[in-house]
Every structure is written in structure tokens, then in C-alpha cells.
Amino acid sequence: MRLGAVSLLAACALVSTACAHSKIPGTEIDDTDENQELLGVISAYTRAVESRDADAVLAMVSPRYFEDNGNTDRTDDYDYQGLADTLKADFEHTKTLQLEVRVDDIKVKDDTAEAFILFNVRGHADLPSGALWKTLTDRARMRFERQGKKWLILSGI
């Protein structure tokens, strides 16, 4: 009888670890194909922003993009076209830009996903009023939708 209990415990341990995912190195994020794809999009987004390449950023953004800036003030909301206009104008004045992104968590449900990030952006802009260095650190939730085999950004940038 004792051997049967040990075998049962061993079988339970095997079943419970069979479903467990390994973690992406340096994170607590499950190492799944979807999470790796989303991290790839975030990495490509970071490179595009640092290169000040508005077209590359917009290629990763859903036409259904909408940003409410996390508040109820509708005057600061914008859609895909608003993002396009803002990016191009901002990048024209920006001389140097560094963006560091740490992804703390990713949640995927069907064809939608959310990435919870901490970002630090430092930039140098030439404005009519003079040169300006600015640093900003904040948390954001990037939302994504899968279109075909590609993840596109829905909000959060």
C-alpha cells in the first residue's frame, strides 16, 4: 500500500509540472510562443521609436488604435490618425531619443493581449524656444490584437 501512495504522489507531481511553463530569462513571464511574439513586437517598437521612424511604428499599430490616456478627459484622446500626426511632428523636433522598456507581465486571451510595462524615455528636442532635454518614467499597459498571424498595437503607446 505504501508503494501505491508514492506512485500516486509521483504521478501527481509529473502531471502538475507537465503543464508548467518555463520562464523567459530575467522575467516571471511564461515562455510561450505568443509571449515571445509579443516581446518581439515590443522590441521592434522600441527600436523604431529610438530611430524616430514614424512609419515603422505605425506599421505595428492597428488601424483600430485608440488612446484615452487612462483618464476620462476626452480632449486628449486620439486614434490612429492622431497618433500618426503626433509621431511625425514629435520626431521632426527630436534629435536624440532613448527608450528603455521592461515588460513585467503579459496576459493573452484568444486574439487579444496586454503587456504591462515600465518605460523610461530620455530625449533631446530642438524647439523654437530652444533645446530641451526631457526624461520620463512611467508604467503603461500596451494592448494588442492579433490580425492573421501578426500582433498589432491597439493602445498604450
C-alpha positions, 0 to 999 in steps of 0.5 A, a space after each residue: 500500500 505504501 508503494 501505491 501512495 508514492 506512485 500516486 504522489 509521483 504521478 501527481 507531481 509529473 502531471 502538475 509540472 507537465 503543464 508548467 511553463 518555463 520562464 523567459 530569462 530575467 522575467 516571471 513571464 511564461 515562455 510561450 510562443 505568443 509571449 515571445 511574439 509579443 516581446 518581439 513586437 515590443 522590441 521592434 517598437 522600441 527600436 523604431 521609436 529610438 530611430 524616430 521612424 514614424 512609419 515603422 511604428 505605425 506599421 505595428 499599430 492597428 488601424 483600430 488604435 485608440 488612446 484615452 490616456 487612462 483618464 476620462 478627459 476626452 480632449 486628449 484622446 486620439 486614434 490612429 490618425 492622431 497618433 500618426 500626426 503626433 509621431 511625425 511632428 514629435 520626431 521632426 523636433 527630436 534629435 536624440 531619443 532613448 527608450 528603455 522598456 521592461 515588460 513585467 507581465 503579459 496576459 493573452 486571451 484568444 486574439 487579444 493581449 496586454 503587456 504591462 510595462 515600465 518605460 523610461 524615455 530620455 530625449 533631446 528636442 530642438 524647439 523654437 524656444 530652444 533645446 530641451 532635454 526631457 526624461 520620463 518614467 512611467 508604467 503603461 499597459 500596451 494592448 494588442 490584437 492579433 490580425 492573421 498571424 501578426 500582433 498589432 498595437 491597439 493602445 498604450 503607446 
